[in-house]
Amino acid sequence: MKISFFPEPELEFANGRTHVDVRFGIMQHGPLDRGTPLAPSQLKVGFIGTDETIDGVRSWLLRSRNGIPAKNSKLSNLFPPFPGFSENSCFGASLIFHERWCASIHKREIDGVVTNAKSNEAVQDAADLFLDYAKDLTQQGGPMVLICAPPRELLAALESKIAGRPDAIDEELDEGSDPPAIKKSLSQPYFHDVLKARGMILGIPIQMVRPDTYSAIKIKRKKKNTEQIRPLQDEATRAWNFHTALYYKAGGIPWRCVRDSTELTACYVGVSFYKSLDGGRLLTSVAQVFNERGEGVIVKGGEAVIEKDDRQPHLSAEDANSLLRQAIQTYRREHKNFPARLVIHKTSKFSAAEVEGFQNAAAEERIDTLELLSVRRSLSRLFREGTYPPLRGTFLEMDDVSGLIYLRGSVNFFETYPGMYVPRPLEFSIAETELSPQRHAQEILSLSKLNWNNTQFDGGEPITVRAARRVGEILKCIREEEVKPSFRFFM
């Protein structure tokens, strides 16, 4: 065994400028595509909600336009100010509102869903209510992104139906090592997931916003008979995350990983699994990321089965072949080229049949290099002197084909550990590769910084795995023919 440390990977912003931090990179250089013809300079935004929530979101966005001061803290790198969002700001883009792009839902309609919230159809009814207004609004044309602002009482009523479902932060990364974790996500779909899935037919990305975001209060909730208070991010951080996500959904590219020009053009594929809503089938989801601009496209896979030997989900050789060929062909349709190198991150171990299927698909599609890695959150932990956890980027090479990499931990740039719990490293094992474990660990560390929903870069998961799992929650709520290939519709 050997321990090493990788410095924080740099990200690329406008004009090829780099920085290790998302927010400082955008403030100093602008988003990656700034100054290019593809960069959105005016983000036309539509709103769906009650009069109160629409007014609340719009007021907050207008107030954010000129910037939000940093949180009062000595940790200035962790809590930078929000610089504002206008054509004169570092984003070089502004939000455009119009009364014609606002759809106000009547209070009696919200009350009707809240009253019937105990029924099994409550989440569907709530989604229907928002989508009926969204259809009318989109038929008039104009908005590039729809902001859905449900009121607090509606969210509270709907979330009471999914009590006991683990929060995203608590979910296991690797369902393959813990089959019950798959069952945990079965009870009821989230309103957020149903809305995104069924709203895909509108052809406009949806951004849902909770009242906590624009009107922050601390929300008490019950968990195991103990009231806990959900901590809220500071206002500047919330503004960073919200506006950056809007920029991406409107067609912009905020940042990307720095790539060595001598490296092969790579495509990273995340393979994860999810149960169908009726619990009767174990399906495969694929989030295929990225081309050189960081674009992701989505492919829906076939059924998987839990093997008796290792109790992990696996594909047959034929299904693995079909899945990867479909992914490569979708990539080609979207990006007009083939990658030279394809890396698969799968959340369970590779069976011999899966390796055979993926290898045959890569050969049939003339992919030069195929690399197969199983990734999971590890139960093993490292310790260092003092009270802080290991540094993010700490790598333990266990042998020639496996290792542990800390994607969450103390961060030198932040000068602290920004988490609340003892972090768990990510464990990976290699089924097929042409690179060393160190190179894969460094690559996973870089991929953990590609999450356009979160501008704090220590997300804890590579985007391959995070996207595949997140996409699966939405795919289970959607019919095959309505799936949009762009990741913008899923985040």
WOLINUR-V357470 format. One line per field, one symbol per residue. psi: psi as a letter, one per 40 degrees, with the letter a starting at -180 (. if undefined). burial: + if it has 24 or more other ideal C-beta (glycine too) atoms within 12 Angstrom, else -. A space follows every 10 residues. Layout:
psi->???
burial->???
This chain:
psi->ihhihhihii ihaifeiiid iddddddddi ideheidehh dhhhhihhai dddddddddd dddedeihii igiegdddgi iheigideid dfiihhihde ehhhhidddd dddddfeeie eddddddddd ddddddddde icidhhhhgi iddddddded efhehiidde ihdgedegdd ddddedciii dddddddded edehihhihi dddeghihhi ihhfehhihh iiiidddddd ddddddddde eihdiiihhh eeiihihhhh hiiiiideee ihihihhhhi adeeiiihhh aaiiihidde fihiiidddd dddddddddd ddddeeiiid hhhhhieiih iddddddddd ddddefhdhh hhhhiihiei iiiiiaeiii ihehhhhdae eiihhheiah hddefiheie ihihihhiih dhieiidddd dddddddeeg heehehegde iidddddddd dddddeeiid eehhdheded .
burial->---+++-+++ ++++---+++ +++++++-++ ++++----++ ++++++++++ -+++-+++-+ +--++-++-+ +-----++++ ++++++--++ +++++++--- +++++---++ --++--+--- -++++++-++ +-++--++-- --++++++++ ++-++++++- ++--+----- +++++++++- ++-+++-+++ ++++++++++ -+-+++++++ +++++----- ---------- --++++++++ ++++++++++ +++++++++- ----++++++ +++++++--- -+++++++++ ++++++++++ ++++++---- -+++++--++ ++++++++-+ +--++--++- ++++++++++ +--++++++- ++--+-+-++ ++++++++-- -+-----+++ ++++++++-- -+++++++++ ++++-++++- --++++++++ +++-+-++++ ++++++++++ ++++++++++ ++++++++++ ++++++++-- --++++++++ +
